[in-house]
Structure formats: structure tokens, C-alpha cells
Amino acid sequence: MNVLWTGEELAAATGGRFGALAGAGIEVSGVSIDTRTLQAGDLFIALVGEHTDGHAHIATALEKGAAVALVHRTDDLDGVEPNDPRLLIVGDTMVGLWDLARAARARFAGKVVAVTGSVGKTTTKEMLRTALSALGPTHAAVASYNNHWGVPLTLARLPREAAFCVSEIGMNHPGEITPLAELVRPDVAVITTIGSAHLGHMGSLDAIAQEKACLIAALPRGAVAIVPDDAEGQTIFDDVAQKAGVTLWRAGFAAGSEVRLTELDLSGEGSRFVAHVADRALPVTLHAPGEHLARNALATLGTVAALHGIGPELTRAVEALADFVPGAGRGAASPILVGKALLLDESYNASVLSIRAALNVLSLLPAQRRLAVLGDIRELGDFARDEHVSLEPSVAAAADLVFCCGPHMKDLFDALPPSRQGGWCADSTSLAPLVRAALRPGDAILVKGSFGSRMKIVVDALRAESA
């Protein structure tokens, strides 16, 4: 077993107290906040949320083999004795998690990369995991662990022997990135895009860019931040970088960008392009389609160059990216209808930018007919109607038939030509059978919507019919 934390280290990091043994002999191999996925030897942290309290699951965690349970109360633990030597008692378990994250970051001798952006955070994080793993042991966030508990949990799980750590940092309101960025203390920062995600909370694209730029401000002087060359907020990025003493590398198609993409060849199978980093030109092959993924790969290669220069490490990173595959719900394509149709699963989340990118991929897929199934984009506030309707030209150009669910997507559906209207329902549960009934051999079908729109219900229905 690789030891992630000893009992003594846990107590020192959190300021907590064990029983009489004071943590002697205790070794922890992982960190968990969910007994459903807990492994024997884990530290279980009893976090308290709006609707859940991890203290109700202490007994289950210990029965499943947790080496330690971090708690802030010892009463009513379903038969667990208050003086159980496996209990590490702190003032507040969320504070304890953050303290553990700070200790993990302080002892880490490797390099840390932080990724934020309106779209593409998780995919870029996974590309960085793929590329950096070719250079050394790499630790990265699980799924979209990018908020006030996901970021410290990622750090708390950081093996001391890793060479690289990749942290994803998200936000939906002003002021959320700075404390997370200060916790992570990145060596390189990546901003993927600036778009209208969370526009209802933030109010403007400039406000979103300003919030994302807080990641640049958290870098040490002389560090590199990689930003898209075509995004809103270029002046904001420049101002923040200058004040922080940080070097900006712009990435994209512009001739003057420090990290540049040329000769892009897109197909339904993936893309080929040339990445220009300093004075090197590297042919890149991605087996994942879409211009947006080529851009994410470009930012990944820029990050490798910022960490290692333009030597052999950059070549190994290019070779590793050839094996990258999009994750479930994030652009993974798979056969359905007993292999006679193709599903493009983008069901995890959505914004205006990411829907346009997904529609572009749909248009690349070989098909007799292309279907788009779209659920509401959340957190747009007063901008919701205009943002949804703005998708009409892209949707009409890419899809032969369109299905929508949710009140905001009704605005888009009504704006489509009647020949493109497949059907609208109030929710994804009602929409799923309608979509399935319309599916034919030779179709390529895109399913996308915000997480709260529950578009995975449609994906599961389509896959179940294919079994």
C-alpha cells in the first residue's frame, strides 16, 4: 500500500486529535467523502452539505475499512464510540479538508497546473493528464472536481511522489476563483475560453473574464499563463498579468500568438494540425473530432512547453495526445441502434459556445441524417431567451431534425424552420421516447444540455434500445 498520509501527519495538518493512541501506526492510502466509493485504507471526511451530513455514514465507512474518519462531532454516530481511536476530531470537517489540502500542496515538490474557463476545463485537464503522464507520474482531479470541496479534495489526494498535479478550477459567482487559486498555487495557469456560462450570475463577459483572470493573479512572478487569442477580455488578461509579473502566452490561430495552430484538417474521426511553439512546428494527430478539441490540445502543448521548454518532452506529449479519448458525456461517440446509428454524447453540460462546438462536430460525422437533441442551458438569468435563440443559425445548419426540452429551449425550438422541428417536451424524461421513436438507421445524433437538464436520460434511453 502506498501511504498517502500517516496518522501523525493528518493530526498535524488539521490540528485535530485522535484518541489515546494519537494516531500512532495509522496509515491512509486514499481520501473519500462518499462511502459508496470508499476503499479500505481511506480517510473518510464527514462533510456537511445543504442536504447531507457525512456523520450519518461514519459507521458504514468504518465497516468498509476506513483507516480514519475525520469528524467534528462524536455524538449519535450510529453505534461508533466517541473514543474510537480511528476518529480524528476537528472543529469543522470542511476546514479540515482545506487544511489537509494546504499541507499536501506545501509538501509537494512537483509542478502544478491549474485550468479554468467557461468551456473545456475538464477536457483540457484530461488532455494535460494524458500528455504529462508521458513525462512523469501525474495526479489530476477526478471528473469535474472544481469547486470549494472538489479542489481541496484533489489536493488532499495528491501523492507526494507525483511529478505533476493538474487542478480544475470553476466558478458560478464573483469571488470564487481567488481562494481556490491561492490554495492550488499553480506554476502554470490555463484559461480555455471566455463565454456566457453563468452569465446570469456574473452580468457580463467582462465580469467573467475578470473572474477567470484571478487565476493569473495567483501565479508566482515570472510564471506563464496561457489564454485563448480570440477570447473576450484580452485587455483584462494583459492588465492582471502585468501587475502579477506573469508572462502571457496566447494560443490560437492568430499569426502573432506564442502558441499557434495552422493547417487544421477536421474530419469525423479527429483532426490533424501543426502546433507552433516558439521555433518548433509539430504535426499533431487527435483521434477526437472538433476544432475546440484541437484548441484544447494546443493549450496543453503550450503548458508542456512552459514547464519543460521545447525539447524532447514536447515531442512525447504530442505522441501521447494521439491516444486521448473524450470522456463520457463530453463528446464520446459510440454506435447505437445495433451499430446502425451513431450517438455523440455531450450530455454532461452545456453553454452556447459548447453547443456550437458540438454542432460543428455533428456536421463532421458521416450520416444520412443528423439529429440534435438539446436541453436548457442553465444560469443565464435575464439573458436566457436571447442566448438560446442565438443558436438558431448553427442548429439549423448542422441538424436535419431538432428535439428540445425545457422552457428556454422552447424559444429556440419555436425559432427553427418547421422542417427542422422534431419535437419539444417540458423535460428530458418526456422527450426520450419521442427521440427514440424518430431514430433511424444511418442517423448521427447529438445529445447536449446543462447538467440540470438531465440529458443523460435521453442517452440512456438510446443506449438501452441498442442492447
Secondary structure as UniProt FT lines:
FT   STRAND          5..6
FT   HELIX           7..14
FT   TURN            20..25
FT   STRAND          27..28
FT   STRAND          30..32
FT   TURN            35..37
FT   TURN            40..41
FT   STRAND          42..45
FT   HELIX           54..57
FT   HELIX           58..63
FT   TURN            64..65
FT   STRAND          68..71
FT   TURN            78..79
FT   TURN            82..83
FT   TURN            85..86
FT   STRAND          87..89
FT   HELIX           93..107
FT   STRAND          111..116
FT   HELIX           121..133
FT   TURN            134..135
FT   STRAND          138..140
FT   TURN            143..144
FT   TURN            148..149
FT   HELIX           150..156
FT   TURN            160..161
FT   STRAND          164..168
FT   TURN            174..175
FT   HELIX           177..184
FT   STRAND          188..191
FT   TURN            197..198
FT   HELIX           199..202
FT   HELIX           205..212
FT   HELIX           214..217
FT   TURN            221..222
FT   STRAND          224..228
FT   TURN            229..230
FT   HELIX           234..244
FT   STRAND          247..252
FT   TURN            255..256
FT   STRAND          259..267
FT   TURN            268..269
FT   STRAND          270..277
FT   TURN            278..279
FT   STRAND          280..286
FT   HELIX           291..308
FT   HELIX           312..321
FT   TURN            322..323
FT   TURN            328..331
FT   STRAND          332..336
FT   TURN            337..340
FT   STRAND          341..346
FT   TURN            347..348
FT   HELIX           352..364
FT   STRAND          369..375
FT   HELIX           381..383
FT   HELIX           384..389
FT   TURN            390..391
FT   HELIX           392..398
FT   STRAND          401..405
FT   HELIX           407..415
FT   HELIX           418..420
FT   STRAND          421..425
FT   HELIX           428..438
FT   TURN            441..442
FT   STRAND          443..448
FT   HELIX           451..453
FT   HELIX           456..464
FT   TURN            465..466
//
